Amino acid sequence: MNRNPSVVCPLCGGERRPGRTLFSVELGHGVVVVRNVPASVCSQCGEALIDAETARELETIVNEARTKKRLVEVMEMDFE
């Protein structure tokens, strides 16, 4: 069976499909949680992979939260 490598999970070989995930990062002084992050999610193991554009947006969100120095920052991604 020839499967497109761009839709094959690199961890388990399952099929990746468009979906959403939760992203969190520990900043030392607090935690940033971003909900509803667009991702390619494996239907078999649940591993979520994000693209470069989404990663850049997450980096911006994390850097903004870092400057606020809040204990917990919860954001919702608005990618429509």
C-alpha positions in Angstrom: 0.0 0.0 0.0 1.5 3.4 -1.0 0.5 6.0 1.4 1.2 9.7 1.2 4.0 10.3 3.7 2.6 13.8 4.6 -0.5 12.1 6.1 1.4 9.2 7.9 2.1 9.6 11.6 5.9 9.5 12.1 5.4 7.8 15.5 3.0 4.9 14.8 2.3 5.0 11.1 -1.4 5.9 11.6 -3.3 8.3 9.5 -3.0 12.0 10.3 -6.2 14.1 9.9 -6.9 17.8 10.4 -8.0 18.5 14.0 -7.3 20.6 17.1 -5.1 20.2 20.1 -4.1 21.8 23.4 -0.6 23.4 23.6 1.0 24.2 27.0 4.4 25.5 28.1 6.0 26.0 31.5 7.7 29.4 31.7 9.3 29.0 35.1 7.2 31.7 36.7 3.9 30.4 35.2 2.2 28.3 32.6 0.7 29.2 29.2 -2.1 27.1 27.9 -3.4 27.6 24.3 -6.6 25.8 23.4 -8.1 25.0 20.0 -4.7 24.9 18.2 -5.0 23.7 14.6 -3.0 20.5 14.1 -2.6 17.3 12.1 -3.8 14.7 14.6 -3.1 10.9 14.3 -6.3 8.9 14.3 -4.4 6.0 15.9 -2.1 7.4 18.6 -3.4 10.9 19.0 -0.1 12.6 18.4 -0.7 16.2 17.2 1.7 17.9 14.8 1.5 21.7 14.1 2.6 23.5 10.9 5.3 26.3 10.8 2.7 29.1 10.6 0.9 27.9 13.7 4.2 27.4 15.5 5.1 31.1 14.8 1.7 32.2 16.2 2.2 30.1 19.3 5.7 31.6 19.8 4.2 35.1 19.6 1.5 34.1 22.2 4.1 32.6 24.5 6.4 35.6 24.3 3.5 38.0 25.1 2.5 35.8 28.1 6.1 35.8 29.3 6.1 39.6 29.5 2.8 39.6 31.5 4.4 37.3 34.2 1.1 35.8 35.1 0.9 32.5 37.0 -1.5 31.0 34.4 -2.4 32.4 31.0 -5.1 30.6 29.0 -5.6 31.6 25.4 -7.9 30.3 22.7 -6.5 30.2 19.1 -8.7 31.9 16.6 -7.6 30.5 13.2 -10.6 30.5 10.9 
